[in-house]
């Protein structure tokens, strides 16, 4: 499982959860992907994303496969 963390100069960040989950409900409900090579690692990844998503430094956490996410611009201070 992989994610990308983009941190601004003020310490706030955007997390692109990539293949950790299909939608925000994946880490909110700890739902692993249907097919994974190691379910324990998948659960650890979901837990990490969930923790990061609830941090006060988090601007937004996006699931790359979430069809409910509309295209938008996120501005992060350099």
mmCIF file of the N, C-alpha and C atoms, coordinates in Angstrom:
data_MODEL
# 
_entry.id   MODEL 
# 
loop_
_atom_site.group_PDB 
_atom_site.id 
_atom_site.type_symbol 
_atom_site.label_atom_id 
_atom_site.label_alt_id 
_atom_site.label_comp_id 
_atom_site.label_asym_id 
_atom_site.label_entity_id 
_atom_site.label_seq_id 
_atom_site.pdbx_PDB_ins_code 
_atom_site.Cartn_x 
_atom_site.Cartn_y 
_atom_site.Cartn_z 
_atom_site.occupancy 
_atom_site.B_iso_or_equiv 
_atom_site.pdbx_formal_charge 
_atom_site.auth_seq_id 
_atom_site.auth_comp_id 
_atom_site.auth_asym_id 
_atom_site.auth_atom_id 
_atom_site.pdbx_PDB_model_num 
ATOM 1   N N  . UNK A 1 1  ? 0.834   -1.168  0.000  1.00 0.00 ? 1  UNK A N  1 
ATOM 2   C CA . UNK A 1 1  ? 0.000   0.000   0.000  1.00 0.00 ? 1  UNK A CA 1 
ATOM 3   C C  . UNK A 1 1  ? 0.883   1.236   0.000  1.00 0.00 ? 1  UNK A C  1 
ATOM 4   N N  . UNK A 1 2  ? 0.454   2.250   -0.735 1.00 0.00 ? 2  UNK A N  1 
ATOM 5   C CA . UNK A 1 2  ? 1.251   3.473   -0.831 1.00 0.00 ? 2  UNK A CA 1 
ATOM 6   C C  . UNK A 1 2  ? 0.349   4.691   -0.730 1.00 0.00 ? 2  UNK A C  1 
ATOM 7   N N  . UNK A 1 3  ? 0.887   5.764   -0.183 1.00 0.00 ? 3  UNK A N  1 
ATOM 8   C CA . UNK A 1 3  ? 0.213   7.051   -0.097 1.00 0.00 ? 3  UNK A CA 1 
ATOM 9   C C  . UNK A 1 3  ? 1.238   8.135   -0.369 1.00 0.00 ? 3  UNK A C  1 
ATOM 10  N N  . UNK A 1 4  ? 0.736   9.338   -0.684 1.00 0.00 ? 4  UNK A N  1 
ATOM 11  C CA . UNK A 1 4  ? 1.610   10.491  -0.900 1.00 0.00 ? 4  UNK A CA 1 
ATOM 12  C C  . UNK A 1 4  ? 1.182   11.591  0.044  1.00 0.00 ? 4  UNK A C  1 
ATOM 13  N N  . UNK A 1 5  ? 2.150   12.134  0.791  1.00 0.00 ? 5  UNK A N  1 
ATOM 14  C CA . UNK A 1 5  ? 1.907   13.219  1.733  1.00 0.00 ? 5  UNK A CA 1 
ATOM 15  C C  . UNK A 1 5  ? 2.566   14.476  1.186  1.00 0.00 ? 5  UNK A C  1 
ATOM 16  N N  . UNK A 1 6  ? 1.774   15.529  0.999  1.00 0.00 ? 6  UNK A N  1 
ATOM 17  C CA . UNK A 1 6  ? 2.292   16.797  0.496  1.00 0.00 ? 6  UNK A CA 1 
ATOM 18  C C  . UNK A 1 6  ? 2.146   17.809  1.623  1.00 0.00 ? 6  UNK A C  1 
ATOM 19  N N  . UNK A 1 7  ? 3.297   18.253  2.158  1.00 0.00 ? 7  UNK A N  1 
ATOM 20  C CA . UNK A 1 7  ? 3.295   19.135  3.323  1.00 0.00 ? 7  UNK A CA 1 
ATOM 21  C C  . UNK A 1 7  ? 3.708   20.543  2.912  1.00 0.00 ? 7  UNK A C  1 
ATOM 22  N N  . UNK A 1 8  ? 2.954   21.542  3.373  1.00 0.00 ? 8  UNK A N  1 
ATOM 23  C CA . UNK A 1 8  ? 3.259   22.934  3.095  1.00 0.00 ? 8  UNK A CA 1 
ATOM 24  C C  . UNK A 1 8  ? 4.225   23.500  4.113  1.00 0.00 ? 8  UNK A C  1 
ATOM 25  N N  . UNK A 1 9  ? 4.639   24.748  3.866  1.00 0.00 ? 9  UNK A N  1 
ATOM 26  C CA . UNK A 1 9  ? 5.600   25.420  4.739  1.00 0.00 ? 9  UNK A CA 1 
ATOM 27  C C  . UNK A 1 9  ? 5.058   25.608  6.150  1.00 0.00 ? 9  UNK A C  1 
ATOM 28  N N  . UNK A 1 10 ? 3.732   25.661  6.288  1.00 0.00 ? 10 UNK A N  1 
ATOM 29  C CA . UNK A 1 10 ? 3.122   25.856  7.601  1.00 0.00 ? 10 UNK A CA 1 
ATOM 30  C C  . UNK A 1 10 ? 2.902   24.545  8.358  1.00 0.00 ? 10 UNK A C  1 
ATOM 31  N N  . UNK A 1 11 ? 3.341   23.415  7.768  1.00 0.00 ? 11 UNK A N  1 
ATOM 32  C CA . UNK A 1 11 ? 3.208   22.117  8.419  1.00 0.00 ? 11 UNK A CA 1 
ATOM 33  C C  . UNK A 1 11 ? 1.904   21.402  8.104  1.00 0.00 ? 11 UNK A C  1 
ATOM 34  N N  . UNK A 1 12 ? 0.959   22.092  7.497  1.00 0.00 ? 12 UNK A N  1 
ATOM 35  C CA . UNK A 1 12 ? -0.302  21.443  7.123  1.00 0.00 ? 12 UNK A CA 1 
ATOM 36  C C  . UNK A 1 12 ? -0.074  20.613  5.861  1.00 0.00 ? 12 UNK A C  1 
ATOM 37  N N  . UNK A 1 13 ? -0.891  19.586  5.679  1.00 0.00 ? 13 UNK A N  1 
ATOM 38  C CA . UNK A 1 13 ? -0.649  18.666  4.575  1.00 0.00 ? 13 UNK A CA 1 
ATOM 39  C C  . UNK A 1 13 ? -1.918  18.163  3.932  1.00 0.00 ? 13 UNK A C  1 
ATOM 40  N N  . UNK A 1 14 ? -1.739  17.628  2.728  1.00 0.00 ? 14 UNK A N  1 
ATOM 41  C CA . UNK A 1 14 ? -2.770  16.905  1.987  1.00 0.00 ? 14 UNK A CA 1 
ATOM 42  C C  . UNK A 1 14 ? -2.251  15.485  1.834  1.00 0.00 ? 14 UNK A C  1 
ATOM 43  N N  . UNK A 1 15 ? -3.110  14.525  2.063  1.00 0.00 ? 15 UNK A N  1 
ATOM 44  C CA . UNK A 1 15 ? -2.730  13.119  1.948  1.00 0.00 ? 15 UNK A CA 1 
ATOM 45  C C  . UNK A 1 15 ? -3.509  12.485  0.807  1.00 0.00 ? 15 UNK A C  1 
ATOM 46  N N  . UNK A 1 16 ? -2.773  11.962  -0.178 1.00 0.00 ? 16 UNK A N  1 
ATOM 47  C CA . UNK A 1 16 ? -3.373  11.207  -1.274 1.00 0.00 ? 16 UNK A CA 1 
ATOM 48  C C  . UNK A 1 16 ? -3.240  9.731   -0.910 1.00 0.00 ? 16 UNK A C  1 
ATOM 49  N N  . UNK A 1 17 ? -4.332  9.119   -0.570 1.00 0.00 ? 17 UNK A N  1 
ATOM 50  C CA . UNK A 1 17 ? -4.302  7.773   -0.006 1.00 0.00 ? 17 UNK A CA 1 
ATOM 51  C C  . UNK A 1 17 ? -4.061  6.675   -1.044 1.00 0.00 ? 17 UNK A C  1 
ATOM 52  N N  . UNK A 1 18 ? -4.000  7.025   -2.303 1.00 0.00 ? 18 UNK A N  1 
ATOM 53  C CA . UNK A 1 18 ? -3.665  6.108   -3.401 1.00 0.00 ? 18 UNK A CA 1 
ATOM 54  C C  . UNK A 1 18 ? -4.407  4.784   -3.292 1.00 0.00 ? 18 UNK A C  1 
ATOM 55  N N  . UNK A 1 19 ? -3.703  3.688   -3.165 1.00 0.00 ? 19 UNK A N  1 
ATOM 56  C CA . UNK A 1 19 ? -4.339  2.371   -3.173 1.00 0.00 ? 19 UNK A CA 1 
ATOM 57  C C  . UNK A 1 19 ? -4.632  1.824   -1.781 1.00 0.00 ? 19 UNK A C  1 
ATOM 58  N N  . UNK A 1 20 ? -4.564  2.658   -0.761 1.00 0.00 ? 20 UNK A N  1 
ATOM 59  C CA . UNK A 1 20 ? -4.861  2.194   0.607  1.00 0.00 ? 20 UNK A CA 1 
ATOM 60  C C  . UNK A 1 20 ? -6.354  1.884   0.755  1.00 0.00 ? 20 UNK A C  1 
ATOM 61  N N  . UNK A 1 21 ? -7.179  2.668   0.074  1.00 0.00 ? 21 UNK A N  1 
ATOM 62  C CA . UNK A 1 21 ? -8.629  2.438   0.138  1.00 0.00 ? 21 UNK A CA 1 
ATOM 63  C C  . UNK A 1 21 ? -9.308  3.022   -1.086 1.00 0.00 ? 21 UNK A C  1 
ATOM 64  N N  . UNK A 1 22 ? -10.511 2.551   -1.352 1.00 0.00 ? 22 UNK A N  1 
ATOM 65  C CA . UNK A 1 22 ? -11.252 3.007   -2.523 1.00 0.00 ? 22 UNK A CA 1 
ATOM 66  C C  . UNK A 1 22 ? -11.954 4.336   -2.282 1.00 0.00 ? 22 UNK A C  1 
ATOM 67  N N  . UNK A 1 23 ? -12.302 4.613   -1.024 1.00 0.00 ? 23 UNK A N  1 
ATOM 68  C CA . UNK A 1 23 ? -13.029 5.835   -0.664 1.00 0.00 ? 23 UNK A CA 1 
ATOM 69  C C  . UNK A 1 23 ? -12.739 6.148   0.795  1.00 0.00 ? 23 UNK A C  1 
ATOM 70  N N  . UNK A 1 24 ? -13.154 7.339   1.232  1.00 0.00 ? 24 UNK A N  1 
ATOM 71  C CA . UNK A 1 24 ? -12.934 7.721   2.627  1.00 0.00 ? 24 UNK A CA 1 
ATOM 72  C C  . UNK A 1 24 ? -13.529 6.717   3.606  1.00 0.00 ? 24 UNK A C  1 
ATOM 73  N N  . UNK A 1 25 ? -14.608 6.077   3.220  1.00 0.00 ? 25 UNK A N  1 
ATOM 74  C CA . UNK A 1 25 ? -15.214 5.083   4.108  1.00 0.00 ? 25 UNK A CA 1 
ATOM 75  C C  . UNK A 1 25 ? -14.286 3.892   4.346  1.00 0.00 ? 25 UNK A C  1 
ATOM 76  N N  . UNK A 1 26 ? -13.319 3.688   3.453  1.00 0.00 ? 26 UNK A N  1 
ATOM 77  C CA . UNK A 1 26 ? -12.380 2.574   3.632  1.00 0.00 ? 26 UNK A CA 1 
ATOM 78  C C  . UNK A 1 26 ? -11.623 2.710   4.944  1.00 0.00 ? 26 UNK A C  1 
ATOM 79  N N  . UNK A 1 27 ? -11.025 3.893   5.205  1.00 0.00 ? 27 UNK A N  1 
ATOM 80  C CA . UNK A 1 27 ? -10.273 4.044   6.456  1.00 0.00 ? 27 UNK A CA 1 
ATOM 81  C C  . UNK A 1 27 ? -11.151 4.433   7.623  1.00 0.00 ? 27 UNK A C  1 
ATOM 82  N N  . UNK A 1 28 ? -12.309 5.049   7.363  1.00 0.00 ? 28 UNK A N  1 
ATOM 83  C CA . UNK A 1 28 ? -13.205 5.378   8.472  1.00 0.00 ? 28 UNK A CA 1 
ATOM 84  C C  . UNK A 1 28 ? -13.828 4.101   9.053  1.00 0.00 ? 28 UNK A C  1 
ATOM 85  N N  . UNK A 1 29 ? -14.101 3.137   8.186  1.00 0.00 ? 29 UNK A N  1 
ATOM 86  C CA . UNK A 1 29 ? -14.706 1.868   8.629  1.00 0.00 ? 29 UNK A CA 1 
ATOM 87  C C  . UNK A 1 29 ? -13.720 0.708   8.632  1.00 0.00 ? 29 UNK A C  1 
ATOM 88  N N  . UNK A 1 30 ? -12.447 1.005   8.327  1.00 0.00 ? 30 UNK A N  1 
ATOM 89  C CA . UNK A 1 30 ? -11.381 -0.008  8.286  1.00 0.00 ? 30 UNK A CA 1 
ATOM 90  C C  . UNK A 1 30 ? -11.727 -1.157  7.337  1.00 0.00 ? 30 UNK A C  1 
ATOM 91  N N  . UNK A 1 31 ? -12.136 -0.796  6.118  1.00 0.00 ? 31 UNK A N  1 
ATOM 92  C CA . UNK A 1 31 ? -12.486 -1.775  5.090  1.00 0.00 ? 31 UNK A CA 1 
ATOM 93  C C  . UNK A 1 31 ? -11.292 -1.996  4.168  1.00 0.00 ? 31 UNK A C  1 
ATOM 94  N N  . UNK A 1 32 ? -10.719 -3.170  4.204  1.00 0.00 ? 32 UNK A N  1 
ATOM 95  C CA . UNK A 1 32 ? -9.579  -3.481  3.354  1.00 0.00 ? 32 UNK A CA 1 
ATOM 96  C C  . UNK A 1 32 ? -10.051 -3.738  1.923  1.00 0.00 ? 32 UNK A C  1 
ATOM 97  N N  . UNK A 1 33 ? -9.157  -3.557  0.939  1.00 0.00 ? 33 UNK A N  1 
ATOM 98  C CA . UNK A 1 33 ? -9.520  -3.888  -0.439 1.00 0.00 ? 33 UNK A CA 1 
ATOM 99  C C  . UNK A 1 33 ? -9.912  -5.366  -0.549 1.00 0.00 ? 33 UNK A C  1 
ATOM 100 N N  . UNK A 1 34 ? -10.740 -5.681  -1.531 1.00 0.00 ? 34 UNK A N  1 
ATOM 101 C CA . UNK A 1 34 ? -11.193 -7.059  -1.702 1.00 0.00 ? 34 UNK A CA 1 
ATOM 102 C C  . UNK A 1 34 ? -10.048 -8.028  -1.933 1.00 0.00 ? 34 UNK A C  1 
ATOM 103 N N  . UNK A 1 35 ? -9.065  -7.596  -2.687 1.00 0.00 ? 35 UNK A N  1 
ATOM 104 C CA . UNK A 1 35 ? -7.898  -8.433  -2.968 1.00 0.00 ? 35 UNK A CA 1 
ATOM 105 C C  . UNK A 1 35 ? -6.674  -7.734  -2.404 1.00 0.00 ? 35 UNK A C  1 
ATOM 106 N N  . UNK A 1 36 ? -5.972  -8.390  -1.504 1.00 0.00 ? 36 UNK A N  1 
ATOM 107 C CA . UNK A 1 36 ? -4.711  -7.846  -0.996 1.00 0.00 ? 36 UNK A CA 1 
ATOM 108 C C  . UNK A 1 36 ? -3.800  -9.005  -0.610 1.00 0.00 ? 36 UNK A C  1 
ATOM 109 N N  . UNK A 1 37 ? -2.518  -8.765  -0.736 1.00 0.00 ? 37 UNK A N  1 
ATOM 110 C CA . UNK A 1 37 ? -1.546  -9.826  -0.473 1.00 0.00 ? 37 UNK A CA 1 
ATOM 111 C C  . UNK A 1 37 ? -1.324  -10.055 1.016  1.00 0.00 ? 37 UNK A C  1 
ATOM 112 N N  . UNK A 1 38 ? -1.564  -9.028  1.834  1.00 0.00 ? 38 UNK A N  1 
ATOM 113 C CA . UNK A 1 38 ? -1.373  -9.173  3.269  1.00 0.00 ? 38 UNK A CA 1 
ATOM 114 C C  . UNK A 1 38 ? -2.408  -8.301  3.988  1.00 0.00 ? 38 UNK A C  1 
ATOM 115 N N  . UNK A 1 39 ? -3.454  -8.907  4.479  1.00 0.00 ? 39 UNK A N  1 
ATOM 116 C CA . UNK A 1 39 ? -4.558  -8.179  5.112  1.00 0.00 ? 39 UNK A CA 1 
ATOM 117 C C  . UNK A 1 39 ? -4.084  -7.418  6.354  1.00 0.00 ? 39 UNK A C  1 
ATOM 118 N N  . UNK A 1 40 ? -3.133  -7.967  7.103  1.00 0.00 ? 40 UNK A N  1 
ATOM 119 C CA . UNK A 1 40 ? -2.630  -7.274  8.291  1.00 0.00 ? 40 UNK A CA 1 
ATOM 120 C C  . UNK A 1 40 ? -1.940  -5.969  7.921  1.00 0.00 ? 40 UNK A C  1 
ATOM 121 N N  . UNK A 1 41 ? -1.126  -5.989  6.856  1.00 0.00 ? 41 UNK A N  1 
ATOM 122 C CA . UNK A 1 41 ? -0.483  -4.758  6.390  1.00 0.00 ? 41 UNK A CA 1 
ATOM 123 C C  . UNK A 1 41 ? -1.520  -3.765  5.875  1.00 0.00 ? 41 UNK A C  1 
ATOM 124 N N  . UNK A 1 42 ? -2.564  -4.264  5.221  1.00 0.00 ? 42 UNK A N  1 
ATOM 125 C CA . UNK A 1 42 ? -3.630  -3.403  4.716  1.00 0.00 ? 42 UNK A CA 1 
ATOM 126 C C  . UNK A 1 42 ? -4.331  -2.701  5.874  1.00 0.00 ? 42 UNK A C  1 
ATOM 127 N N  . UNK A 1 43 ? -4.586  -3.427  6.958  1.00 0.00 ? 43 UNK A N  1 
ATOM 128 C CA . UNK A 1 43 ? -5.223  -2.843  8.137  1.00 0.00 ? 43 UNK A CA 1 
ATOM 129 C C  . UNK A 1 43 ? -4.313  -1.795  8.776  1.00 0.00 ? 43 UNK A C  1 
ATOM 130 N N  . UNK A 1 44 ? -3.018  -2.074  8.841  1.00 0.00 ? 44 UNK A N  1 
ATOM 131 C CA . UNK A 1 44 ? -2.070  -1.088  9.377  1.00 0.00 ? 44 UNK A CA 1 
ATOM 132 C C  . UNK A 1 44 ? -2.062  0.179   8.524  1.00 0.00 ? 44 UNK A C  1 
ATOM 133 N N  . UNK A 1 45 ? -2.095  0.014   7.213  1.00 0.00 ? 45 UNK A N  1 
ATOM 134 C CA . UNK A 1 45 ? -2.111  1.169   6.308  1.00 0.00 ? 45 UNK A CA 1 
ATOM 135 C C  . UNK A 1 45 ? -3.378  1.984   6.486  1.00 0.00 ? 45 UNK A C  1 
ATOM 136 N N  . UNK A 1 46 ? -4.510  1.313   6.589  1.00 0.00 ? 46 UNK A N  1 
ATOM 137 C CA . UNK A 1 46 ? -5.773  2.017   6.817  1.00 0.00 ? 46 UNK A CA 1 
ATOM 138 C C  . UNK A 1 46 ? -5.748  2.783   8.138  1.00 0.00 ? 46 UNK A C  1 
ATOM 139 N N  . UNK A 1 47 ? -5.195  2.174   9.161  1.00 0.00 ? 47 UNK A N  1 
ATOM 140 C CA . UNK A 1 47 ? -5.096  2.832   10.467 1.00 0.00 ? 47 UNK A CA 1 
ATOM 141 C C  . UNK A 1 47 ? -4.234  4.074   10.416 1.00 0.00 ? 47 UNK A C  1 
ATOM 142 N N  . UNK A 1 48 ? -3.122  3.997   9.672  1.00 0.00 ? 48 UNK A N  1 
ATOM 143 C CA . UNK A 1 48 ? -2.237  5.153   9.538  1.00 0.00 ? 48 UNK A CA 1 
ATOM 144 C C  . UNK A 1 48 ? -2.943  6.286   8.804  1.00 0.00 ? 48 UNK A C  1 
ATOM 145 N N  . UNK A 1 49 ? -3.628  5.964   7.691  1.00 0.00 ? 49 UNK A N  1 
ATOM 146 C CA . UNK A 1 49 ? -4.350  6.988   6.943  1.00 0.00 ? 49 UNK A CA 1 
ATOM 147 C C  . UNK A 1 49 ? -5.447  7.592   7.815  1.00 0.00 ? 49 UNK A C  1 
ATOM 148 N N  . UNK A 1 50 ? -6.149  6.776   8.540  1.00 0.00 ? 50 UNK A N  1 
ATOM 149 C CA . UNK A 1 50 ? -7.212  7.270   9.429  1.00 0.00 ? 50 UNK A CA 1 
ATOM 150 C C  . UNK A 1 50 ? -6.656  8.238   10.473 1.00 0.00 ? 50 UNK A C  1 
ATOM 151 N N  . UNK A 1 51 ? -5.537  7.883   11.067 1.00 0.00 ? 51 UNK A N  1 
ATOM 152 C CA . UNK A 1 51 ? -4.893  8.747   12.060 1.00 0.00 ? 51 UNK A CA 1 
ATOM 153 C C  . UNK A 1 51 ? -4.472  10.068  11.428 1.00 0.00 ? 51 UNK A C  1 
ATOM 154 N N  . UNK A 1 52 ? -3.858  10.002  10.263 1.00 0.00 ? 52 UNK A N  1 
ATOM 155 C CA . UNK A 1 52 ? -3.409  11.210  9.572  1.00 0.00 ? 52 UNK A CA 1 
ATOM 156 C C  . UNK A 1 52 ? -4.599  12.069  9.132  1.00 0.00 ? 52 UNK A C  1 
ATOM 157 N N  . UNK A 1 53 ? -5.687  11.434  8.714  1.00 0.00 ? 53 UNK A N  1 
ATOM 158 C CA . UNK A 1 53 ? -6.870  12.154  8.251  1.00 0.00 ? 53 UNK A CA 1 
ATOM 159 C C  . UNK A 1 53 ? -7.524  12.948  9.379  1.00 0.00 ? 53 UNK A C  1 
ATOM 160 N N  . UNK A 1 54 ? -7.385  12.479  10.610 1.00 0.00 ? 54 UNK A N  1 
ATOM 161 C CA . UNK A 1 54 ? -8.013  13.151  11.753 1.00 0.00 ? 54 UNK A CA 1 
ATOM 162 C C  . UNK A 1 54 ? -7.087  14.144  12.453 1.00 0.00 ? 54 UNK A C  1 
ATOM 163 N N  . UNK A 1 55 ? -5.881  14.306  11.943 1.00 0.00 ? 55 UNK A N  1 
ATOM 164 C CA . UNK A 1 55 ? -4.929  15.240  12.528 1.00 0.00 ? 55 UNK A CA 1 
ATOM 165 C C  . UNK A 1 55 ? -5.365  16.685  12.256 1.00 0.00 ? 55 UNK A C  1 
ATOM 166 N N  . UNK A 1 56 ? -5.080  17.576  13.188 1.00 0.00 ? 56 UNK A N  1 
ATOM 167 C CA . UNK A 1 56 ? -5.415  18.992  12.994 1.00 0.00 ? 56 UNK A CA 1 
ATOM 168 C C  . UNK A 1 56 ? -4.574  19.617  11.881 1.00 0.00 ? 56 UNK A C  1 
ATOM 169 N N  . UNK A 1 57 ? -3.460  19.014  11.521 1.00 0.00 ? 57 UNK A N  1 
ATOM 170 C CA . UNK A 1 57 ? -2.610  19.522  10.443 1.00 0.00 ? 57 UNK A CA 1 
ATOM 171 C C  . UNK A 1 57 ? -3.102  19.097  9.057  1.00 0.00 ? 57 UNK A C  1 
ATOM 172 N N  . UNK A 1 58 ? -4.080  18.212  9.014  1.00 0.00 ? 58 UNK A N  1 
ATOM 173 C CA . UNK A 1 58 ? -4.576  17.687  7.748  1.00 0.00 ? 58 UNK A CA 1 
ATOM 174 C C  . UNK A 1 58 ? -5.544  18.667  7.087  1.00 0.00 ? 58 UNK A C  1 
ATOM 175 N N  . UNK A 1 59 ? -5.238  19.057  5.863  1.00 0.00 ? 59 UNK A N  1 
ATOM 176 C CA . UNK A 1 59 ? -6.152  19.899  5.090  1.00 0.00 ? 59 UNK A CA 1 
ATOM 177 C C  . UNK A 1 59 ? -7.207  19.049  4.402  1.00 0.00 ? 59 UNK A C  1 
ATOM 178 N N  . UNK A 1 60 ? -6.753  17.926  3.857  1.00 0.00 ? 60 UNK A N  1 
ATOM 179 C CA . UNK A 1 60 ? -7.669  17.042  3.141  1.00 0.00 ? 60 UNK A CA 1 
ATOM 180 C C  . UNK A 1 60 ? -6.991  15.698  2.909  1.00 0.00 ? 60 UNK A C  1 
ATOM 181 N N  . UNK A 1 61 ? -7.780  14.645  2.991  1.00 0.00 ? 61 UNK A N  1 
ATOM 182 C CA . UNK A 1 61 ? -7.308  13.309  2.650  1.00 0.00 ? 61 UNK A CA 1 
ATOM 183 C C  . UNK A 1 61 ? -8.191  12.803  1.526  1.00 0.00 ? 61 UNK A C  1 
ATOM 184 N N  . UNK A 1 62 ? -7.562  12.364  0.451  1.00 0.00 ? 62 UNK A N  1 
ATOM 185 C CA . UNK A 1 62 ? -8.301  11.951  -0.733 1.00 0.00 ? 62 UNK A CA 1 
ATOM 186 C C  . UNK A 1 62 ? -8.000  10.493  -1.082 1.00 0.00 ? 62 UNK A C  1 
ATOM 187 N N  . UNK A 1 63 ? -9.056  9.763   -1.357 1.00 0.00 ? 63 UNK A N  1 
ATOM 188 C CA . UNK A 1 63 ? -8.919  8.406   -1.873 1.00 0.00 ? 63 UNK A CA 1 
ATOM 189 C C  . UNK A 1 63 ? -8.912  8.514   -3.395 1.00 0.00 ? 63 UNK A C  1 
ATOM 190 N N  . UNK A 1 64 ? -7.888  8.023   -4.028 1.00 0.00 ? 64 UNK A N  1 
ATOM 191 C CA . UNK A 1 64 ? -7.724  8.202   -5.466 1.00 0.00 ? 64 UNK A CA 1 
ATOM 192 C C  . UNK A 1 64 ? -8.816  7.547   -6.300 1.00 0.00 ? 64 UNK A C  1 
ATOM 193 N N  . UNK A 1 65 ? -9.509  6.562   -5.749 1.00 0.00 ? 65 UNK A N  1 
ATOM 194 C CA . UNK A 1 65 ? -10.532 5.849   -6.511 1.00 0.00 ? 65 UNK A CA 1 
ATOM 195 C C  . UNK A 1 65 ? -11.945 6.267   -6.130 1.00 0.00 ? 65 UNK A C  1 
ATOM 196 N N  . UNK A 1 66 ? -12.088 7.293   -5.293 1.00 0.00 ? 66 UNK A N  1 
ATOM 197 C CA . UNK A 1 66 ? -13.404 7.708   -4.803 1.00 0.00 ? 66 UNK A CA 1 
ATOM 198 C C  . UNK A 1 66 ? -14.148 8.469   -5.897 1.00 0.00 ? 66 UNK A C  1 
ATOM 199 N N  . UNK A 1 67 ? -15.218 7.889   -6.391 1.00 0.00 ? 67 UNK A N  1 
ATOM 200 C CA . UNK A 1 67 ? -16.003 8.520   -7.461 1.00 0.00 ? 67 UNK A CA 1 
ATOM 201 C C  . UNK A 1 67 ? -16.790 9.726   -6.961 1.00 0.00 ? 67 UNK A C  1 
ATOM 202 N N  . UNK A 1 68 ? -16.881 9.906   -5.654 1.00 0.00 ? 68 UNK A N  1 
ATOM 203 C CA . UNK A 1 68 ? -17.617 11.041  -5.084 1.00 0.00 ? 68 UNK A CA 1 
ATOM 204 C C  . UNK A 1 68 ? -16.733 12.276  -4.913 1.00 0.00 ? 68 UNK A C  1 
ATOM 205 N N  . UNK A 1 69 ? -15.444 12.165  -5.231 1.00 0.00 ? 69 UNK A N  1 
ATOM 206 C CA . UNK A 1 69 ? -14.540 13.310  -5.117 1.00 0.00 ? 69 UNK A CA 1 
ATOM 207 C C  . UNK A 1 69 ? -14.559 14.086  -6.424 1.00 0.00 ? 69 UNK A C  1 
ATOM 208 N N  . UNK A 1 70 ? -14.955 15.347  -6.328 1.00 0.00 ? 70 UNK A N  1 
ATOM 209 C CA . UNK A 1 70 ? -14.973 16.217  -7.506 1.00 0.00 ? 70 UNK A CA 1 
ATOM 210 C C  . UNK A 1 70 ? -13.611 16.855  -7.700 1.00 0.00 ? 70 UNK A C  1 
ATOM 211 N N  . UNK A 1 71 ? -13.302 17.183  -8.930 1.00 0.00 ? 71 UNK A N  1 
ATOM 212 C CA . UNK A 1 71 ? -12.054 17.861  -9.248 1.00 0.00 ? 71 UNK A CA 1 
ATOM 213 C C  . UNK A 1 71 ? -12.054 19.225  -8.565 1.00 0.00 ? 71 UNK A C  1 
ATOM 214 N N  . UNK A 1 72 ? -10.941 19.558  -7.913 1.00 0.00 ? 72 UNK A N  1 
ATOM 215 C CA . UNK A 1 72 ? -10.817 20.853  -7.253 1.00 0.00 ? 72 UNK A CA 1 
ATOM 216 C C  . UNK A 1 72 ? -9.346  21.195  -7.031 1.00 0.00 ? 72 UNK A C  1 
ATOM 217 N N  . UNK A 1 73 ? -9.099  22.445  -6.671 1.00 0.00 ? 73 UNK A N  1 
ATOM 218 C CA . UNK A 1 73 ? -7.737  22.926  -6.438 1.00 0.00 ? 73 UNK A CA 1 
ATOM 219 C C  . UNK A 1 73 ? -7.506  23.029  -4.943 1.00 0.00 ? 73 UNK A C  1 
ATOM 220 N N  . UNK A 1 74 ? -6.351  22.565  -4.506 1.00 0.00 ? 74 UNK A N  1 
ATOM 221 C CA . UNK A 1 74 ? -5.938  22.663  -3.107 1.00 0.00 ? 74 UNK A CA 1 
ATOM 222 C C  . UNK A 1 74 ? -4.687  23.526  -3.093 1.00 0.00 ? 74 UNK A C  1 
ATOM 223 N N  . UNK A 1 75 ? -4.723  24.599  -2.324 1.00 0.00 ? 75 UNK A N  1 
ATOM 224 C CA . UNK A 1 75 ? -3.573  25.494  -2.247 1.00 0.00 ? 75 UNK A CA 1 
ATOM 225 C C  . UNK A 1 75 ? -2.833  25.255  -0.938 1.00 0.00 ? 75 UNK A C  1 
ATOM 226 N N  . UNK A 1 76 ? -1.534  24.999  -1.068 1.00 0.00 ? 76 UNK A N  1 
ATOM 227 C CA . UNK A 1 76 ? -0.674  24.734  0.095  1.00 0.00 ? 76 UNK A CA 1 
ATOM 228 C C  . UNK A 1 76 ? 0.437   25.775  0.082  1.00 0.00 ? 76 UNK A C  1 
ATOM 229 N N  . UNK A 1 77 ? 0.676   26.478  1.204  1.00 0.00 ? 77 UNK A N  1 
ATOM 230 C CA . UNK A 1 77 ? 1.735   27.485  1.226  1.00 0.00 ? 77 UNK A CA 1 
ATOM 231 C C  . UNK A 1 77 ? 3.110   26.861  1.001  1.00 0.00 ? 77 UNK A C  1 
ATOM 232 N N  . UNK A 1 78 ? 3.907   27.535  0.188  1.00 0.00 ? 78 UNK A N  1 
ATOM 233 C CA . UNK A 1 78 ? 5.262   27.059  -0.101 1.00 0.00 ? 78 UNK A CA 1 
ATOM 234 C C  . UNK A 1 78 ? 6.224   27.487  0.965  1.00 0.00 ? 78 UNK A C  1 
# 
